[in-house]
Amino acid sequence: RHCVEAAEGAKASGAVRVGNGDNTREIPIDRWEVAPGGDGALMHTTEDMGLSHYAEIDDQACYSGQATAYGWSPSGSGKGKQLPVANATITGKSQYNLYEGAPGIKAQMEEGAAIQGGDSGGPLFYEGKVTGVVTASINPVADAAAGKSGDGALPDSDVD
């Protein structure tokens, strides 16, 4: 939601990137709908994405366990053909509820990874299902000052 809200009333634009490696392609977006609560939006593409299968959606929020987060981040924003991925530990419910949404999921990125601008909208997978969507980092100023990240990005993040 925070990615498209500034453009509210504007004509939807941009594209969804699908595929991997040399099979990457972009499909234009022709409209989007913002969720009434929480930091989410749905985008409509001008054509079927033609994927062989789609990820399952977890019908129960998970507040502990190992997960995998994906996002394009500034360092991978369109330059590469591989979607960056990071392992994460889900550590509980987040008290940082964006846009009056339901409690989010708090996840700690591992192995030096950090959620960064450009990762918003990326999926958080738990046991092979999408259990959340990357939306925000917590307290970037304090963590950057403490040396927890090299570029102001955070190892803790919230997902709806």
C-alpha positions in Angstrom: 0.0 0.0 0.0 2.7 2.5 0.9 4.3 1.9 -2.5 1.2 3.0 -4.5 -0.5 5.4 -2.1 1.5 8.4 -3.1 0.3 7.7 -6.7 -3.4 7.6 -5.6 -5.5 9.0 -8.4 -2.6 8.6 -10.8 -2.7 6.2 -13.7 -1.2 2.8 -12.6 2.1 2.2 -14.2 5.1 -0.1 -13.9 5.5 -3.8 -14.4 5.7 -7.1 -12.6 8.8 -9.1 -13.2 8.4 -12.8 -13.6 10.8 -15.6 -14.4 14.3 -16.2 -13.3 17.7 -15.8 -14.9 17.6 -15.5 -18.7 13.9 -16.3 -18.6 13.0 -13.0 -16.9 10.3 -10.9 -18.5 8.1 -8.0 -17.4 4.3 -7.7 -17.6 2.8 -4.2 -17.5 0.4 -3.2 -14.7 -2.8 -1.4 -15.7 -4.4 -0.9 -12.3 -4.1 -1.5 -8.5 -6.4 -1.7 -5.5 -5.4 -0.6 -2.0 -6.5 -2.7 0.9 -8.9 -1.0 3.4 -6.6 -1.9 6.3 -2.9 -2.9 6.5 0.0 -2.2 4.2 -1.2 -4.1 1.1 -2.3 -3.5 -2.4 -3.1 -5.8 -5.4 -1.9 -5.1 -8.8 -3.6 -6.1 -12.0 -1.5 -7.0 -15.0 -2.4 -6.4 -18.6 -2.0 -10.1 -19.4 -2.0 -13.5 -17.7 1.5 -14.1 -16.2 1.5 -17.6 -17.7 3.1 -19.2 -14.7 3.0 -23.0 -14.4 1.9 -22.6 -10.7 1.4 -20.0 -8.1 2.5 -19.9 -4.5 0.0 -21.1 -1.9 -1.2 -18.6 0.7 -0.9 -19.6 4.3 -4.3 -19.3 5.9 -2.9 -18.9 9.4 -0.3 -16.3 10.5 2.9 -17.9 11.8 4.6 -16.2 14.7 7.7 -18.5 15.1 9.9 -20.6 12.9 12.3 -20.4 9.9 11.2 -18.4 6.9 12.5 -17.1 3.6 12.1 -13.5 2.4 12.4 -12.1 -1.1 12.8 -8.5 -2.4 14.5 -6.4 -5.0 16.3 -4.0 -2.6 18.3 -1.1 -4.0 21.3 -3.3 -4.8 19.2 -5.6 -6.9 16.6 -3.2 -8.3 16.4 -4.3 -11.8 20.1 -4.8 -12.4 20.2 -8.5 -11.8 18.1 -11.4 -13.1 18.0 -13.3 -9.8 15.5 -12.2 -7.2 17.5 -11.7 -3.9 16.5 -14.1 -1.1 17.4 -14.2 2.6 16.8 -16.7 5.4 14.9 -15.3 8.4 13.6 -16.4 11.8 10.1 -15.4 12.6 10.3 -14.1 16.2 6.7 -13.1 17.0 3.9 -10.6 16.5 4.8 -7.1 15.5 3.3 -4.2 17.4 4.0 -2.0 14.4 0.7 -2.2 12.6 0.7 -0.1 9.4 -2.5 1.5 8.2 -4.6 0.1 11.0 -4.0 -3.4 9.9 -4.0 -6.6 11.8 -0.8 -7.5 13.9 2.1 -8.2 11.6 4.8 -10.8 11.8 8.3 -9.8 13.1 11.2 -11.5 11.3 14.9 -11.3 12.0 17.0 -11.6 8.8 20.0 -13.9 9.0 23.6 -14.0 7.7 23.9 -10.3 7.4 20.8 -9.8 5.3 18.6 -6.8 5.8 15.3 -5.6 4.5 15.9 -2.5 2.4 13.9 0.0 0.4 12.7 -1.8 -2.7 12.0 -5.0 -0.8 8.4 -3.9 0.0 5.8 -6.3 -1.5 8.2 -9.2 -1.5 6.8 -12.4 -0.1 7.8 -14.1 3.2 7.5 -17.9 2.9 7.0 -20.3 5.8 6.9 -24.0 5.1 6.5 -23.4 1.4 3.5 -21.0 1.7 3.3 -17.2 1.6 2.7 -16.2 5.2 3.3 -12.5 4.9 4.5 -9.6 2.7 7.6 -7.5 3.5 6.4 -4.0 4.4 8.7 -2.2 6.9 11.9 -2.1 8.9 12.0 -1.3 12.6 14.1 1.5 14.1 16.6 2.0 11.3 18.4 5.0 13.0 19.1 3.1 16.3 20.2 -0.1 14.5 22.4 1.8 12.0 24.0 3.7 14.9 24.7 0.4 16.7 26.4 -1.0 13.7 23.8 -3.6 13.0 23.7 -2.8 9.3 26.1 -1.4 6.8 23.8 0.9 4.9 21.0 1.9 7.3 18.9 -1.2 6.4 17.6 -3.4 9.1 17.9 -7.0 10.1 14.5 -6.8 11.8 11.4 -6.3 9.6 7.7 -6.4 9.8 5.4 -8.2 7.4 1.7 -8.1 7.1 
